[in-house]
Amino acid sequence: MTTIYRTPPAHQNPVRQGNNSDHIYTIVIEYGGELVQSHRAVQTTRQLLLALETRHYGFSAGLPGGLSLGVNTGAERDTSAHALAIQGPDLLRQLASIALDDLGLEGVLIHVNNLENMAGVEAETAAQTLRELRDPCLMIPGLHYIVVGTDDAIRRVITDTPQLRSVFGHGEVVHPLSVGEVEKLLEKRYEYLRLDPKRPVPPLVTTESLHELYEIFRGDLRGTLSALEAAAKRIAALGEHPTDPMEPEAMRSVLRNVYQQYAQAALNANELNVLRKLHAQFGKETFTQKQAQKVIGVGKPRTSEIVSALTNRGFLLPSGFAAGRGRPAQLSHLAGTALLAFQ
């Protein structure tokens, strides 16, 4: 399950939205045109982007922590963590003032990033990054920010950090797509990638295979699509008929090898052995740390360390809390990567 958190606007009127390729600088230029070209903030931002431009495709020009000022122009602009540390917040304030006062916009809504993309698996690093941005960036009037993350990431980064909990409003839960919606998504993707409009589009995977894989990943679309891509590359290379959709048995066989190799590379021998025991005992069931401790056969502190390590590496996922008296116990379940590795 994914949750979107945003800084609450002071009004309910619509605001102009921006994301990683449509930032406040782009919005100001788009709406203001010639009227804003003479503003010092616009000129300074343009000069910074030109100075940082390199001859690569894509775009990334940012403030420390992932906030960007740039626009997707086909050239890559890479800013170090210190390059805009002083100028960046001031430029944001000036650009926000132009958007609100000169252009009459109600505000600008900026998608900062997915929390896992900001700091990998280290929630503490993501929380620190956002805390550092709180006063110089997140509190600028007229700018409203969105962060997206799993329930666990939101809890560890936002709700467990008082400085951020006071900035961001209540989260909006985004439930997983239905398997039928995933089928339609793949169909649209096939259509988009089709080179010859006169030829039919061969499906990548059978309906049965897709349903099975999506169930294994418990509605995790990113994990499902990554597994499909990994299987397709290998099956297409080995199969006699590369255009045939992937069947369940062939896909399971390929993905078992893929994720076994991944687990062996990501975990030490003890962690790998523990993961095997948890898979054998619980499979697709949820379990508490106390139940895991009985299976692992070590003390509570060591169990906590191992469970945390497996969670941080993506082999275990939080699954809510167990019902009962006292403090609710955290539930976990094996991620799709672990289920496929030991199927």
C-alpha positions in Angstrom: 0.0 0.0 0.0 1.3 3.5 -0.9 0.6 6.7 0.9 0.8 10.3 -0.5 1.6 13.0 2.0 1.4 16.7 1.1 2.0 20.0 2.9 -1.5 21.4 3.4 -2.3 24.5 1.4 -3.8 27.5 3.2 -6.7 27.6 0.8 -8.8 25.1 -1.2 -8.3 26.6 -4.6 -6.5 24.6 -7.3 -2.7 25.0 -7.5 -0.5 24.5 -10.5 1.2 21.1 -10.3 4.8 20.3 -11.0 7.0 17.2 -10.9 10.5 16.1 -11.6 10.3 17.4 -15.2 8.0 20.3 -14.7 9.4 22.5 -11.9 8.6 26.0 -10.6 11.1 27.6 -13.0 9.3 25.9 -16.0 5.9 27.0 -14.6 7.0 30.6 -14.2 8.3 30.7 -17.8 5.3 28.9 -19.1 2.8 31.2 -17.6 4.8 34.4 -17.6 6.5 34.4 -21.0 8.1 37.7 -21.8 6.6 39.3 -18.7 9.0 37.4 -16.4 12.2 37.4 -18.5 13.6 40.5 -16.8 13.2 39.1 -13.3 16.6 38.6 -11.6 15.5 35.2 -10.2 14.5 33.9 -13.6 17.8 35.1 -15.2 19.9 33.7 -12.3 18.2 30.3 -12.5 18.6 30.2 -16.3 22.3 31.1 -16.0 22.8 28.3 -13.4 21.2 25.8 -15.5 23.2 26.8 -18.6 26.4 26.7 -16.6 25.7 23.2 -15.3 24.6 21.8 -18.6 26.4 18.8 -20.0 25.8 17.0 -23.3 23.6 14.1 -22.1 20.0 13.2 -22.5 17.6 13.7 -19.5 17.6 16.3 -16.8 18.5 16.7 -13.2 19.3 20.0 -11.6 18.5 20.1 -7.9 18.8 21.5 -4.5 20.2 19.4 -1.8 17.8 16.6 -1.1 16.2 16.3 -4.5 14.2 19.5 -5.0 14.8 20.8 -8.6 14.7 24.1 -10.3 15.1 22.9 -13.9 13.2 21.7 -16.9 13.5 18.7 -19.1 15.4 20.0 -22.2 17.1 17.0 -23.5 20.4 17.9 -21.7 21.5 16.7 -18.3 22.3 19.2 -15.7 23.8 17.8 -12.5 24.1 19.9 -9.4 26.3 18.8 -6.4 24.9 18.9 -2.9 26.7 22.2 -2.2 26.3 24.1 -5.5 22.9 25.6 -4.8 22.9 25.3 -1.0 22.9 29.1 -0.5 21.2 30.3 -3.7 18.6 27.6 -4.1 16.2 28.5 -1.2 16.4 32.2 -2.1 15.7 31.5 -5.7 12.7 29.3 -4.7 11.3 32.2 -2.6 11.7 34.6 -5.5 10.2 32.3 -8.1 7.3 31.5 -5.7 6.7 35.2 -5.3 6.6 35.7 -9.1 4.2 32.8 -9.5 1.8 34.1 -6.8 2.1 37.9 -7.0 2.9 38.5 -10.7 1.2 35.6 -12.4 -1.8 35.3 -10.0 -1.4 31.6 -9.4 -2.9 30.2 -6.2 0.2 28.1 -5.6 2.6 25.5 -7.0 2.3 21.8 -6.1 5.7 20.1 -6.3 6.3 16.3 -6.2 9.6 16.0 -4.3 10.2 12.3 -4.8 9.4 8.9 -3.6 10.9 8.4 -0.2 12.8 5.2 -1.2 14.3 7.1 -4.1 15.6 9.9 -1.8 17.7 7.6 0.3 17.5 4.0 -0.8 16.5 1.8 2.1 17.8 4.2 4.8 14.8 5.9 6.2 16.9 7.9 8.6 18.8 9.5 5.7 15.5 10.4 4.0 14.2 12.0 7.2 17.4 13.9 7.7 17.3 15.2 4.1 13.7 16.5 4.5 14.5 18.0 7.9 17.3 20.0 6.4 14.9 21.2 3.7 12.1 22.1 6.2 12.9 25.7 7.0 14.7 26.9 3.8 12.3 25.2 1.3 9.3 23.4 2.7 8.0 26.5 4.6 8.0 28.9 1.6 4.5 30.4 1.2 2.8 29.3 -2.0 4.9 26.1 -2.5 3.2 22.8 -1.5 5.1 19.6 -1.6 4.1 15.9 -2.1 6.1 12.9 -0.9 5.1 9.3 -1.7 6.1 6.1 0.1 4.9 2.8 1.5 3.1 2.8 4.8 6.4 1.8 6.6 8.4 4.5 4.8 5.8 7.2 5.7 5.8 6.1 9.3 9.6 6.0 9.7 10.3 9.2 7.8 7.3 11.5 8.3 5.1 10.4 11.3 8.1 9.5 13.5 9.8 12.8 12.9 8.2 15.7 14.8 9.8 18.4 12.6 8.2 16.8 9.5 5.0 15.6 11.1 4.2 19.3 11.8 4.7 20.2 8.1 2.9 17.5 6.2 -0.8 17.0 6.4 -2.7 13.7 6.6 -1.8 11.1 4.0 -3.9 9.9 1.2 -3.8 6.1 0.7 -3.3 4.8 -2.8 -4.5 1.2 -2.9 -3.0 -1.4 -5.2 -4.4 -1.7 -8.7 -6.7 -4.6 -9.4 -5.2 -7.4 -11.6 -7.6 -6.3 -14.3 -6.2 -2.8 -14.2 -2.7 -4.2 -14.4 -3.7 -6.1 -17.6 -5.0 -2.9 -19.1 -1.8 -1.1 -18.1 0.3 -3.8 -19.9 -2.0 -3.6 -23.0 -1.5 0.2 -23.2 2.3 -0.3 -22.8 2.3 -2.9 -25.6 0.4 -0.5 -27.8 2.8 2.3 -27.0 5.9 0.2 -27.9 4.4 -1.2 -31.1 6.7 -0.4 -34.1 4.4 -1.5 -36.9 0.7 -0.5 -36.5 -0.3 -3.1 -39.1 1.0 -6.0 -37.0 -0.7 -7.4 -33.9 0.9 -6.9 -30.5 2.0 -10.2 -28.9 1.2 -10.2 -25.2 4.3 -10.5 -23.0 2.7 -12.9 -20.5 -0.3 -15.1 -20.2 -3.2 -14.0 -18.0 -2.5 -16.9 -15.6 1.1 -16.0 -15.3 0.4 -12.4 -14.6 -2.2 -13.2 -12.0 0.1 -15.6 -10.2 3.0 -13.1 -10.2 0.8 -10.2 -9.0 -0.5 -12.3 -6.2 3.1 -13.3 -5.1 4.0 -9.6 -4.9 0.7 -8.8 -3.1 -0.2 -5.9 -5.4 3.3 -4.4 -5.6 3.3 -3.1 -9.2 6.9 -2.2 -9.2 8.0 -5.6 -8.0 5.7 -7.3 -10.5 6.9 -5.3 -13.5 10.6 -5.8 -12.5 10.0 -9.6 -12.3 8.2 -9.6 -15.6 11.1 -7.7 -17.2 13.7 -10.1 -15.7 11.8 -13.1 -16.9 11.1 -11.8 -20.4 14.7 -11.0 -21.1 15.8 -14.5 -20.3 12.9 -16.4 -21.8 13.1 -14.4 -25.0 16.8 -15.2 -25.3 16.3 -18.9 -24.6 12.9 -19.8 -26.1 12.3 -21.1 -29.6 9.4 -18.7 -30.1 10.3 -15.4 -28.5 6.9 -13.8 -29.2 5.0 -16.4 -27.3 3.6 -15.1 -24.0 5.4 -16.4 -20.9 3.8 -19.5 -19.3 3.7 -19.9 -15.4 6.1 -22.9 -15.2 8.7 -21.3 -17.4 8.5 -18.0 -15.7 8.7 -19.5 -12.2 11.8 -21.5 -13.2 13.6 -18.5 -14.6 12.7 -16.2 -11.7 13.8 -18.8 -9.1 17.3 -18.6 -10.5 17.2 -14.8 -10.8 16.1 -14.2 -7.2 18.3 -16.9 -5.7 21.3 -15.2 -7.2 20.1 -11.9 -6.0 19.6 -13.2 -2.4 23.0 -14.9 -2.4 24.7 -11.6 -3.5 22.7 -9.4 -1.1 22.8 -11.5 2.1 25.5 -13.2 4.1 25.3 -17.0 4.8 23.5 -16.5 8.2 20.9 -14.1 6.8 20.3 -16.4 3.8 19.8 -19.4 6.2 17.4 -17.4 8.3 15.4 -16.4 5.2 15.1 -20.1 4.2 13.8 -21.0 7.7 11.2 -18.1 7.6 10.1 -19.2 4.1 9.7 -22.8 5.2 7.8 -21.9 8.4 5.6 -19.1 7.2 5.5 -19.0 3.4 2.9 -16.3 2.5 1.6 -16.0 6.1 2.3 -13.0 8.3 4.4 -13.3 11.5 5.6 -11.3 14.4 9.2 -10.8 15.5 8.5 -13.0 18.5 7.3 -15.8 16.1 10.4 -15.3 14.0 12.6 -15.5 17.1 11.4 -19.0 17.8 12.2 -20.1 14.3 15.6 -18.4 14.2 16.6 -19.6 17.6 18.5 -16.6 18.8 18.0 -13.8 21.4 15.6 -10.9 20.9 18.2 -8.3 20.1 19.8 -10.5 17.4 16.5 -11.4 16.0 15.6 -7.7 15.7 18.9 -7.0 13.9 18.3 -9.8 11.4 14.7 -8.9 10.7 15.7 -5.3 10.2 18.5 -6.3 7.8 16.2 -8.5 5.8 13.6 -5.8 5.7 16.1 -3.1 4.6 17.2 -5.4 1.8 13.7 -5.9 0.6 13.2 -9.6 1.5 10.7 -8.9 4.3 7.9 -6.3 4.3 5.9 -4.8 7.1 2.3 -6.0 7.1 0.4 -3.9 9.7 0.1 -4.8 13.4 -1.2 -7.9 15.2 -4.4 -7.5 17.2 -4.3 -8.0 21.0 -3.7 -6.4 24.3 -0.9 -4.0 25.0 1.4 -2.5 22.4 0.5 -4.0 19.0 3.2 -6.2 17.6 4.6 -5.4 14.1 3.6 -8.0 11.5 5.9 -8.9 8.6 5.6 -11.1 5.5 8.1 -12.4 3.0 8.4 -10.2 -0.1 7.9 -11.5 -3.6 11.7 -11.7 -4.1 12.0 -14.1 -1.2 9.0 -16.2 -2.2 10.3 -16.6 -5.7 13.8 -17.4 -4.6 12.7 -20.3 -2.4 9.6 -21.5 -4.3 
